[in-house]
Each structure stands twice: as C-alpha cells, then as structure tokens.
Amino acid sequence: MSRTYEGKLTAAGIDFGIAISRTNSLVTERLLSAALDVLKRHGADDARLRIAWVPGAFELPLVVKRFAESQKVRAVIALGCVVRGGTPHFDFIAGEVTRGCGDVQRTTGVPVAFGVLTTDTLDQALDRAGGKHGNKGADAALAAIEMVNLLAELKE
C-alpha cells in the first residue's frame, strides 16, 4: 500500500527567516504584511520570526543563504519586487535572484519560499501584492509552512 506525504499548515514552534527587499517598498511592504499575517494565523510566535531588510532584490540570495546556514530557522521566505524597465537590468536581476534562492534551497536543504515578483509594470506588481491576483507574500508564507512540515514528515 502506498503512503502519501503532505505538509501540515501549522507554524507553531517553527522559526522562520524573512529576507525582504527595500526596493519597490510600496509592493514589498504589502508582501511582508501578508506573509506575517499568514504565519501568525497558522500559529507562528512573533519571537520566532526574523526579518532582514536588504537594499534590493539582487542582495536577497546572500541573506537567504545566511539565514539557511545559521541553523536558527527552518525555512526562509524571500520577498521582493523587480519591475521591468527599458534596459536589460530586469533580465539580469530577475534571473540571478531566482537562481540564487534556488541554489540556497538545493545546497542547504532548507526550504526557500520564493515571494519575489517579476512583473512588467508596477500595476501588475500591486495586483499580486494584495490586488486582484491575491498576495504572493501570503502564498510564500503558506509554502514555507507546508515545506517545513513536509520535510519533518519525510524524516520520520
């Protein structure tokens, strides 16, 4: 008979790190607010949440890595917003942030929930930070909770 593994959505007793970009703070502050709301509604203790502000999205992977290697958190939530401009800057930043956060997850074994928006316009970003497309900060927090619990279940 097969066995199915699913992570529970309880954050009680779990330490989380949140790395958040200051660039496009109109958007990232909304992502953070929703992520914190989800964590707390699922039982997270405020004292077990660590939040690190970084200058821009490009700096997120380094802080995500530091959190993951610290052994003080069981999951990291990366929050940021990169809006396409008229130069190739967007392509370089978006790709590096995505790759960097993915590498941290694969090399450390610590879940990294990716709540970094990559949009063409500020309006699209706002739609994904509490507008008509929900809030990706909340989605990232749920993913972090689920992954911590799933990995614990797989360990047993």
N, C-alpha and C positions, 0 to 999 in steps of 0.2 A: 504494500500500500504506500502511496506517495505521501510526502509531508510537504505542506505549504508553509512558507515563512512570510510573515508580514510584520512590519514595524508598527508598534502601537503609537498612538498620538498623545503620549504623556511626557511632559517635560520636567516633572517633579524630580528633584535631586540631580539634575544634569547641569553641568557647566557649559556655557556657550560663549564663543568669541564672535564679535561682530566687527568686521572691518568695513568702514564706510568712507566714501569719497566726499570731500568738501566741494569739489567742482559740481556745478549744477545742483546746489544745495536746495533749491526750490523743489526739486524732484527727490533728491536723496533723503531729505528730512522726512518726507512722506513715506518713503520706503522703510526707513528706520521706525517710525511711529507704528506702522502696521506690523512690522516684524516683532517689535516689543509687545504689542497688544496680543498677538497670536501666542508668543511664548508664555506670557503671563496667564492668558486664558487657559492654557494647557498645563498649568501648574508650575511654571518656572519661578524660582525665587530671584528677586531683583539682585540680591547679593551674589548670585552665581552667574550674572551676565557681565561680560567685559566688552566695552565698546572702545574702539580705536579709530579716531578720525585721521585720514590720510589726505594729502593735498589734492591728488587727482586719481583717476582710475588706474593709471599706469603703476602707481605705488601699491595698489591693493595686493597683488600676489606676494610681495615681500612680507607684509604684515600678516596675511593669511598664513604664510609659512611659519612665521614666528609663533603665532597662536598655536598652530598644529603641532609644532615641535616642542612647545612648552610643557606638554602633558598636563596642563591645567584646564583644558577644555576638551570636550568630547566631540564637538562639531564647531565649524566656523561658518558664518554667514557673510558672504561678500556682497556689499551693496554699492552700486554706483550707477552712473548715467553718462553715456558717451553719445553725443548728438552729432550727426554727420554735418560737416561744413563743406566749404568749397575747395578743400585741399585733401590730399591723401592721408592726412593726420588721422582721421577716423579709422581707416583701414588698419593702420599700424597699431593704434591703441587698442581697438576692439579685439583684434587677433591676439595680441600679447597678453591682455588681461584674461581672456578666455583660456588660452593655452597655459598661462602661469597658474591660474587657480586649478585647472585640471591636473597639472603636474603635481601640485601640492597634495591633492587628494590621492593620486595614484602612488606617490612615493612615501607618504606618511601613513596612509591607511585611515586618516581622519577625514570624515565627510566634510566636503566644502559645498555648501548650498549657494548656487550662483544666482544672485539677485542683481545682476548688472544689466541695465537696459542699454541696448544699442539701437538707436532709432534715427530716422531721417530728420525729424523735427522735434522741437520742444513740446508741441501739442501731442504728438504720439507718446512722448515720454510721460506727460501728465496723465494721459489716458491709461497708462499702465502703472501709475503710482496713485491709484485711488479713483481714477476716472472710469470711463465706460468699459475698460478692459480689466477691471479689478485692480489688485495691488500685488505686484511681483515681490515686494518685500514680505508680505504675508505668505505668499506661496513658498518663498525661500525658507522662511522660518518653519513652515509645516514640513518641508522636505528635510530640513536638518533634524527635526524631532523624530521623524519617521526613520531616517537612516541610522541615527544613534541606537534606537530601539531594535531595528532590524539586525544591525551588526551584533548587538548583545545577544539576540536570539540565535543567530548563526554560530555564535561562540559556544553556546551550550551544547 
